[in-house]
Amino acid sequence: MTFEVSSNRALPPPRPVVEKTHGPRKRYPKVRPPTPPPPPSAPPPTRKDIWRPRAKWCDAHDVYDTDEVEARRFENDWVNALDLGLQKLIMKRDDDAGVDEDGDGICDEVEEVKDVMWDCHDLIIQLFDFYACVSGNFGAIGLNQWAELVEDLELDDATSKLCRKADMDTLFIAVNAKSKNLERERAKQEGGKASKSGGPKEDEKALNRVEFMVCLVNVAINKYVLNGEIKDVSEALCVLLTQHIEPRVDKRIFSDYNLFRQRIYQPIVVDVLLKNESSLRNLFAVAAGGDPGGPSASTAKLLSLEEWKALLKALHLVGLDITDRDARLCFACSRMAVVDGATAKGGQKENNLPFEGFLEALCRLSLLKALPTDAELEELGCSDAGIFMQKLQEGSLPEDFMDALEEMGSTGQDAYMSFMSCRGLDWGAESHPMPLERCLHHTICCMVRTVEEGAVAGTDNMTLTPAEVKNWAKGAGLIKGL
């Protein structure tokens, strides 16, 4: 029997070269591709609704992020950006600063900058989330990742006096320092009270989402306004976001989070989750610090990023195929939009996942995982992907299959390492050889087999009981004191 083993690794296409075209205009309609028809307010009612509880928990009161909740989040961010001096910056640099034709007491140009930011808020959020996850903290972008973003999006210009790489670093430091000074002043006025956001401690030398927005406006001014190329700040920002940045981002990486949710709410995917619901709930409970099956299970309702990463590590799901960054992205993109993450309740929602968010993160993870195909499982006589992975690690699969894997990998890699590195997909890969529901099924099988193998007196029935999960968690060092 001869096996042909191929790699699923997808390479992103080269960045297109974009010519800048500037035309005078004062209104900024969205130039992004037309959005698909709005999704239904609820998943198909033909199955038990495993997703519905997230609508009760999230700010949108829906299973999708809505324009209303995103607009309210944007309004909060915008107010905080104005507090950082954004309005003064716009009025100082714009050609018709101070003009208020509509008589609402707000400079027209400030309103137009706000309109541009709102039109492109999806792109801004996705950029921030991606580079924050690269930083290691999904709530802030570090200086190294800011430099990476500048390079990836070709924002620097060695011939410019204001947009060289060193200038971009200086901008990062200046905006960050001003924001942190403002936070310290507020803390003094409030009697030194700590933030109640409930999230991870914010890095002093990292940009939060509001600071990132302010940096983008500064880049637009430095790149187009100060050299006289464009007179309006709002026009410069629009050109930066829609004509310079947007064509340079990979649409497979930066896509609307709701589009993926449309896929996981399909009945064929829900069926896989329902079949394994009890096992997944027991795993979630122990990972979130609860006692599966015990009285504390009801209190283990939120999973933090650190708990998510610890669970993946204990299940051997992070490695050559799935990186730490991938794990953080799966977590970050599975959060629902939060109106105000600075409040205690908002901070909990913005920095943790409920059970339904955990399911979404697992669905996202399954599309990156190195997995065997259904045809391979049948040919190799493996009942499920978990058995396949165990045999692959043991080296007990047919010799010609193992040899084919070793030939596919890099020098020095054994069959297991070759499989994991070549079959794993990059974040945003265009396609997967298997549909989502099969990837999810195989990933869950791997998880369940790992727990059953590691639990003392575990039952080989592909269903995890609270006792099995608790026993495995003790042995894996996932949770102490259970």
ZIBELZI-V904250 format. One record per residue. N is the residue number from 0. RES is the residue in one small letter. PSI is psi in whole degrees, -180 to 180 (* if undefined). OMEGA is omega in degrees with one decimal (none if undefined). Layout:
N/RES/PSI/OMEGA  N/RES/PSI/OMEGA
//
This chain:
0/m/128/-177.5  1/t/132/-179.7  2/f/139/173.3  3/e/121/-176.2  4/v/128/-177.2  5/s/165/179.6  6/s/144/175.3  7/n/2/-173.7  8/r/124/-178.1  9/a/133/179.7  10/l/134/179.0  11/p/150/-179.8  12/p/158/178.1  13/p/149/-179.2  14/r/137/177.4  15/p/150/175.1  16/v/125/-174.3  17/v/127/175.9  18/e/135/178.4  19/k/132/174.7  20/t/120/-177.4  21/h/122/176.0  22/g/141/-179.0  23/p/128/175.0  24/r/157/-176.5  25/k/0/175.6  26/r/147/-169.4  27/y/80/175.2  28/p/154/178.8  29/k/135/177.2  30/v/5/178.1  31/r/158/179.6  32/p/150/-179.6  33/p/137/-179.9  34/t/150/178.5  35/p/166/177.7  36/p/143/-178.2  37/p/138/-179.3  38/p/159/176.2  39/p/155/-177.5  40/s/-8/178.6  41/a/153/176.5  42/p/165/179.3  43/p/134/-174.5  44/p/9/-176.1  45/t/-9/-180.0  46/r/162/172.4  47/k/133/-171.9  48/d/89/-178.7  49/i/-18/-176.5  50/w/-20/-171.9  51/r/-36/-178.7  52/p/-26/-179.4  53/r/-26/178.2  54/a/-32/178.3  55/k/-26/-172.8  56/w/-37/-171.2  57/c/164/-177.3  58/d/-26/-179.0  59/a/-17/-174.4  60/h/40/-178.9  61/d/169/176.8  62/v/0/173.8  63/y/152/168.5  64/d/130/-178.2  65/t/159/177.2  66/d/-35/-177.3  67/e/-48/-177.5  68/v/-35/176.7  69/e/-36/178.1  70/a/-39/178.9  71/r/-39/175.4  72/r/-43/179.5  73/f/-41/180.0  74/e/-42/177.6  75/n/-45/179.1  76/d/-40/-177.6  77/w/-43/178.4  78/v/-43/179.2  79/n/-33/177.2  80/a/-38/176.8  81/l/-36/177.6  82/d/-26/178.7  83/l/6/177.1  84/g/18/-177.9  85/l/-39/-179.6  86/q/-43/178.7  87/k/-38/179.1  88/l/-45/-178.9  89/i/-47/-177.8  90/m/-30/179.7  91/k/-34/-172.1  92/r/-13/-176.1  93/d/152/-176.1  94/d/-29/179.9  95/d/40/-179.6  96/a/141/178.4  97/g/-14/179.6  98/v/131/-179.8  99/d/75/-174.3  100/e/-31/-178.3  101/d/-5/174.1  102/g/27/-179.5  103/d/4/177.9  104/g/1/179.5  105/i/132/179.3  106/c/131/-177.6  107/d/-39/-177.3  108/e/-35/176.5  109/v/-43/178.2  110/e/-37/-179.1  111/e/-36/174.0  112/v/-42/177.3  113/k/-42/179.3  114/d/-41/179.4  115/v/-45/179.2  116/m/-42/-179.5  117/w/-42/178.5  118/d/-34/-175.3  119/c/20/-173.3  120/h/-32/177.9  121/d/-46/179.3  122/l/-43/-178.6  123/i/-44/179.8  124/i/-45/-177.6  125/q/-39/175.6  126/l/-46/-178.9  127/f/-49/-178.6  128/d/-43/-176.4  129/f/-52/-176.1  130/y/-25/173.6  131/a/-39/178.2  132/c/-34/175.3  133/v/-34/179.5  134/s/-22/-177.6  135/g/-8/178.5  136/n/112/-173.1  137/f/-1/-179.3  138/g/-1/-177.6  139/a/153/179.3  140/i/121/178.1  141/g/170/-176.9  142/l/-41/-180.0  143/n/-39/-179.6  144/q/-31/172.6  145/w/-43/177.5  146/a/-36/177.8  147/e/-43/177.5  148/l/-44/179.3  149/v/-41/179.9  150/e/-45/-178.7  151/d/-40/-176.6  152/l/5/176.7  153/e/47/-179.8  154/l/-23/-178.3  155/d/157/-179.5  156/d/111/-176.2  157/a/-22/-178.6  158/t/-7/-177.5  159/s/150/177.8  160/k/-13/-174.0  161/l/-8/-174.6  162/c/26/173.4  163/r/166/-179.4  164/k/-40/179.1  165/a/-36/178.3  166/d/-39/179.2  167/m/-38/177.0  168/d/-41/179.0  169/t/-40/177.4  170/l/-47/177.4  171/f/-50/-176.1  172/i/-41/-177.4  173/a/-48/-179.1  174/v/-42/-179.9  175/n/-44/-178.8  176/a/-42/179.9  177/k/-41/179.9  178/s/-44/-178.6  179/k/-36/175.7  180/n/-40/177.9  181/l/-41/178.4  182/e/-41/179.5  183/r/-38/177.5  184/e/-42/178.8  185/r/-40/180.0  186/a/-39/178.2  187/k/-42/-179.3  188/q/-29/-179.3  189/e/12/177.8  190/g/26/176.8  191/g/19/-179.2  192/k/139/179.3  193/a/160/177.4  194/s/145/-179.5  195/k/22/-173.9  196/s/-22/178.6  197/g/8/-178.4  198/g/-179/178.2  199/p/153/-179.7  200/k/129/-174.6  201/e/136/179.4  202/d/130/-179.7  203/e/-29/-178.1  204/k/55/178.6  205/a/149/-178.3  206/l/125/169.1  207/n/-179/-173.1  208/r/-39/-179.9  209/v/-44/177.9  210/e/-37/177.7  211/f/-42/177.5  212/m/-44/-179.6  213/v/-39/177.9  214/c/-40/-179.6  215/l/-40/177.5  216/v/-41/177.6  217/n/-41/178.8  218/v/-43/179.4  219/a/-42/179.4  220/i/-47/-177.6  221/n/-34/-173.9  222/k/-33/-172.2  223/y/-34/-172.1  224/v/-48/-173.8  225/l/-21/175.9  226/n/4/176.1  227/g/4/-177.7  228/e/-40/178.1  229/i/139/-175.9  230/k/-37/-177.7  231/d/135/176.4  232/v/-40/-179.3  233/s/-40/177.3  234/e/-41/179.3  235/a/-42/179.1  236/l/-40/178.9  237/c/-44/178.5  238/v/-43/-179.6  239/l/-48/-173.8  240/l/-43/-171.4  241/t/-29/-177.2  242/q/-24/-180.0  243/h/-54/-174.2  244/i/-51/-172.0  245/e/-43/177.9  246/p/-15/-176.8  247/r/-3/179.0  248/v/145/178.5  249/d/115/-176.4  250/k/-20/177.5  251/r/-28/179.4  252/i/-43/-176.8  253/f/89/-179.1  254/s/157/-178.3  255/d/130/-179.1  256/y/-30/-179.8  257/n/-27/180.0  258/l/-40/177.3  259/f/-37/-179.7  260/r/-31/175.1  261/q/-35/-178.9  262/r/-43/-174.8  263/i/-13/176.8  264/y/-1/179.5  265/q/145/-176.9  266/p/-36/-177.0  267/i/-29/175.5  268/v/-40/178.4  269/v/-38/179.8  270/d/-40/179.1  271/v/-43/-179.8  272/l/-42/179.9  273/l/-39/179.9  274/k/-31/-176.4  275/n/17/-171.9  276/e/-46/-176.6  277/s/-41/178.6  278/s/-43/-178.0  279/l/-38/178.3  280/r/-37/178.4  281/n/-39/176.6  282/l/-43/179.3  283/f/-44/-176.9  284/a/-46/-177.7  285/v/-36/179.1  286/a/-34/-178.8  287/a/8/175.0  288/g/13/179.9  289/g/-176/179.6  290/d/103/-177.8  291/p/126/-179.4  292/g/-8/-177.9  293/g/179/-177.6  294/p/-22/-177.9  295/s/-4/-178.0  296/a/-34/-177.9  297/s/-22/-179.4  298/t/-14/-179.5  299/a/71/-173.7  300/k/-12/-176.3  301/l/138/-179.4  302/l/124/178.5  303/s/169/178.3  304/l/-43/-179.7  305/e/-37/177.6  306/e/-38/176.4  307/w/-46/-179.7  308/k/-38/178.9  309/a/-39/178.3  310/l/-47/-179.7  311/l/-40/179.0  312/k/-44/-179.5  313/a/-30/179.7  314/l/3/-179.9  315/h/38/-179.7  316/l/-8/178.4  317/v/131/-178.8  318/g/-131/-177.5  319/l/-28/-178.0  320/d/-42/-178.7  321/i/120/-177.9  322/t/168/174.7  323/d/-38/178.3  324/r/-42/177.4  325/d/-43/179.9  326/a/-42/179.1  327/r/-39/179.1  328/l/-42/177.9  329/c/-42/179.5  330/f/-51/-173.8  331/a/-42/-176.9  332/c/-12/-179.4  333/s/0/175.4  334/r/144/173.4  335/m/154/-178.8  336/a/137/-178.6  337/v/132/-176.4  338/v/-49/-176.4  339/d/99/-179.5  340/g/-3/-179.3  341/a/-14/177.5  342/t/164/-179.4  343/a/-48/-178.7  344/k/-43/179.1  345/g/-38/178.9  346/g/-38/176.7  347/q/-44/-178.4  348/k/-35/-176.0  349/e/-20/-173.7  350/n/5/-178.9  351/n/164/177.2  352/l/135/167.6  353/p/-178/-177.4  354/f/-40/-178.3  355/e/-35/174.5  356/g/-38/175.2  357/f/-42/178.4  358/l/-43/178.7  359/e/-44/179.2  360/a/-38/178.7  361/l/-40/176.8  362/c/-44/179.2  363/r/-42/-179.0  364/l/-37/-174.7  365/s/-26/179.2  366/l/-8/177.7  367/l/-18/-171.4  368/k/141/172.0  369/a/116/-173.7  370/l/152/173.0  371/p/157/176.0  372/t/165/176.8  373/d/-38/-179.9  374/a/-39/178.9  375/e/-41/179.0  376/l/-41/-179.7  377/e/-45/-178.6  378/e/-35/-176.0  379/l/-4/178.2  380/g/30/178.6  381/c/129/-177.4  382/s/-27/179.5  383/d/172/-176.4  384/a/-29/178.7  385/g/-43/176.5  386/i/-41/178.2  387/f/-47/-177.7  388/m/-37/177.5  389/q/-45/179.8  390/k/-35/178.7  391/l/-44/178.4  392/q/-36/179.6  393/e/-18/-176.0  394/g/26/-175.1  395/s/10/173.5  396/l/164/-179.2  397/p/143/-172.6  398/e/-41/-178.0  399/d/-31/176.3  400/f/-44/179.2  401/m/-40/179.0  402/d/-41/179.9  403/a/-36/177.6  404/l/-44/-178.7  405/e/-37/178.7  406/e/-30/-178.8  407/m/-28/-174.7  408/g/-179/178.5  409/s/163/178.7  410/t/132/178.3  411/g/-8/179.0  412/q/136/173.4  413/d/-179/-175.3  414/a/-41/-178.9  415/y/-49/-179.7  416/m/-39/179.4  417/s/-43/179.4  418/f/-47/-176.3  419/m/-40/-176.5  420/s/-32/-176.2  421/c/-29/-178.3  422/r/-24/178.3  423/g/145/-179.0  424/l/148/175.6  425/d/155/176.0  426/w/127/179.8  427/g/13/178.4  428/a/142/-171.7  429/e/-40/-176.6  430/s/163/177.3  431/h/143/-179.1  432/p/-16/178.6  433/m/151/176.3  434/p/161/-176.4  435/l/-44/-175.7  436/e/-32/177.8  437/r/-40/175.9  438/c/-44/-179.6  439/l/-45/179.0  440/h/-48/-178.2  441/h/-39/179.4  442/t/-44/178.5  443/i/-39/176.9  444/c/-42/177.7  445/c/-41/179.8  446/m/-48/-177.2  447/v/-42/179.2  448/r/-37/178.5  449/t/-43/-179.8  450/v/-45/-179.1  451/e/-37/179.6  452/e/-34/-176.2  453/g/-12/-178.7  454/a/134/175.9  455/v/130/-179.6  456/a/32/176.5  457/g/151/-179.5  458/t/131/-177.2  459/d/72/-178.0  460/n/10/177.5  461/m/24/174.1  462/t/123/-175.6  463/l/121/176.1  464/t/163/176.0  465/p/-39/-179.3  466/a/-41/179.3  467/e/-46/-178.4  468/v/-41/179.0  469/k/-44/179.9  470/n/-43/178.6  471/w/-42/-178.5  472/a/-38/177.6  473/k/-46/-178.8  474/g/-33/-179.1  475/a/-8/-178.2  476/g/20/-177.5  477/l/-48/179.1  478/i/129/179.3  479/k/145/174.8  480/g/2/177.5  481/l/*/none
//
